[in-house]
Amino acid sequence: MSLDVVMNSTNRANIDVRKEVISILKQFEDSPQALRQIIRQYLNTHSFSFPIAARIQSLSLGVIQYKNTIDFILNRSRFHLSLKEIPQIDLLRLRLALFEGRWQKTPIQQLDSFLKEKIYIKILEKALNLNLVSAVKSMKSEEQNSILYSHPTFLIHTLTEKLGEQETISLMKKNNSPSISYLRINQLIANPNEILSSLIEKGIILDQDKDLPFLYVIKDGMKALIDTDAFKTGKAFIQDKASVLAVKTLDPQPGDFIWDACAAPGMKTHLIWEFMKGKGTLVASDIHYQRLHSAQQRFLSYGIDQVEWIHTDAANSSISNAKKILIDAPCTSTGIIQSHPSYKWRLNKKWLFSIMTIQNKILDGIISKYLDKPGTEILYSTCSILPHEGENQIDSVLDRYNVELMKGPNFGREGYPNFKCSKEVRRLFPHTDDTNGFFIAHLKISE
């Protein structure tokens, strides 16, 4: 086969991939769904080889990861056009072409036919040559950082207040890099070492975590892992280290009565049951019936039928006898921007305050129900890097209820400064802990 034929074949494949990416980006623009959810649904309804599916996902996530930077560059390169005047599909094509050209170093000759019209090719040429640092030089610091590191100014302002500018930049840089994934073996299985050995034999490269020896960093072989029977049958799980630390801090023991109050999709529920060695009472509840039902069915497929599943609102539940309670509360998910970049662009104060209201109601409902049961432990966690969903909520609880803070895990760092709870709560960050951004507070009902 000649080189020309190979190149033409490659270009056709690229154009097909770009067409699929544009469809996904359009769905994201037209719906409130998270980008990864759209990608997952799209790939499930199409038959793509793994390399093509991976390329579609990578390009879709990349465009959204750098969306405000891409639009800023295009706006500085648009000639007489306004971005609002460019038809949606053409603008999406420009965004994708700029991402490929600027971030993935794809030669412009491979992008010309994709853009089609000469004016868009001229815009792309100008955009690829724009000196971004010079273009933002006259802007205020937070606005500069928003463009240079592709994060919303509201988030940057909050983080800069709590972490300082240089550490905020480090966090944003980490958010723009590939995330680390962790594997844990189901310890309820008879031979976990045998499962681990079988994964390694399939070429999956794992490094044992230095803090949690039952957890492994997945260095290579993610596709092979997902294709294994061990993963499909619940003998091996992908679960972030911060999530594992939250459950470990609650310290589930055999014989405990534990309530997982916001349980779906059930990853923490399973780990609780694992720490309990399958002995005791574990109640898992969630307000979302379908998600709860799916988690229950997954457990049954693992052969676990002892967990009690209850469809209820944690803020107003009849569950009143638990000794330990996990509240992994609904949140803005700003702690997983590294793997879910679309969350940062859907973040706004209205959404944040609505989430905070839900968190507050759950904390109020559960704590008030257990005030006459001193010694009850409550682990509150959120996958958020915002103080509004962590320190603010815990300080509010300390002001209003007879509760005390227990010491957090020996990992991560103290909470953001200048809060009552700062010394005892814990925060974890992608750039310092190689985990999702996470908040953990361990409370106990006082005598």
Sequence and secondary structure as in RCSB ss.txt:
>XXXX:A:sequence
MSLDVVMNSTNRANIDVRKEVISILKQFEDSPQALRQIIRQYLNTHSFSFPIAARIQSLSLGVIQYKNTIDFILN
RSRFHLSLKEIPQIDLLRLRLALFEGRWQKTPIQQLDSFLKEKIYIKILEKALNLNLVSAVKSMKSEEQNSILYS
HPTFLIHTLTEKLGEQETISLMKKNNSPSISYLRINQLIANPNEILSSLIEKGIILDQDKDLPFLYVIKDGMKAL
IDTDAFKTGKAFIQDKASVLAVKTLDPQPGDFIWDACAAPGMKTHLIWEFMKGKGTLVASDIHYQRLHSAQQRFL
SYGIDQVEWIHTDAANSSISNAKKILIDAPCTSTGIIQSHPSYKWRLNKKWLFSIMTIQNKILDGIISKYLDKPG
TEILYSTCSILPHEGENQIDSVLDRYNVELMKGPNFGREGYPNFKCSKEVRRLFPHTDDTNGFFIAHLKISE
>XXXX:A:secstr
  HHHHHHHHHHHHHHHHHHHHHHHHHHHHSSS HHHHHHHHHHTS   HHHHHHHHHHHHHHHHTHHHHHHHHH
TT TT  GGGS HHHHHHHHHHHIIIIIS   GGGTHHHH SHHHHHHHHHHHH  HHHHTTTS HHHHHHHHHT
  HHHHHHHHHHH HHHHHHHHHHHTS    EEEE TTSS HHHHHHHHHHTT EEEE SS TTEEEEEE HHHH
HTSHHHHTTSEEE  HHHHHHHHHH   TT EEEETT TT HHHHHHHHHTTT SEEEEEES HHHHHHHHHHHH
HTT   SEEEE  GGG      SEEEEE     GGGTTT THHHHH  HHHHHHHHHHHHHHHHHHHHHHTTSTT
 EEEEEES   GGGTHHHHHHHHHHSSEEEE   SSSEE SSSSTTTTTSEEE HHHHSS  EEEEEEEE  
